[in-house]
Amino acid sequence: MGSDGHIASLFHGAAALQERRRLAVVSYAPNTKARRITLTLPVLNNAAQVVFLVAGEAKAKALSSVFSNTPENDLLPAAMIEPENGHALWLIDRAAAGLLELEVLAESESDLRIRGKAMKLFVQKADQSPLRAHE
């Protein structure tokens, strides 16, 4: 996930977010001023597993917004990913998770509820080397 809440090459406000028939489309990446090929939301939401890698303090605000219960969070592409027949796995380092309020379920630190949905989450432990992500 990017610091603006984009996923794959699906950016906030992009026409690609509205596509419902095609599996992949060309999308414009405003940060690099380049065109990219991206999977569409129906493809991602029909996946058996969607894995998010979120690393760095610069992504903490967007990540917090993705999991907030406000209408604005639904505008972020990452918030639009809700696998219908699968699940989402979030790999998040401590810096990115800094603004999250987590409701931990059961005995495992990885079972939790965000936005009312049960999810699996891995948060980097302090003694681990930092996660590296390419935006």
Sequence and secondary structure as in RCSB ss.txt:
>XXXX:A:sequence
MGSDGHIASLFHGAAALQERRRLAVVSYAPNTKARRITLTLPVLNNAAQVVFLVAGEAKAKALSSVFSNTPENDL
LPAAMIEPENGHALWLIDRAAAGLLELEVLAESESDLRIRGKAMKLFVQKADQSPLRAHE
>XXXX:A:secstr
  TTS BTTB TT GGGG  S SEEEEEETTTTEEEEEE HHHHHTSSEEEEEE SGGGHHHHHHHTSSSGGGGG
SGGGG   SSSEEEEEE TTGGGG   EE SS TTEEEETTEEEEEEE  TTS       
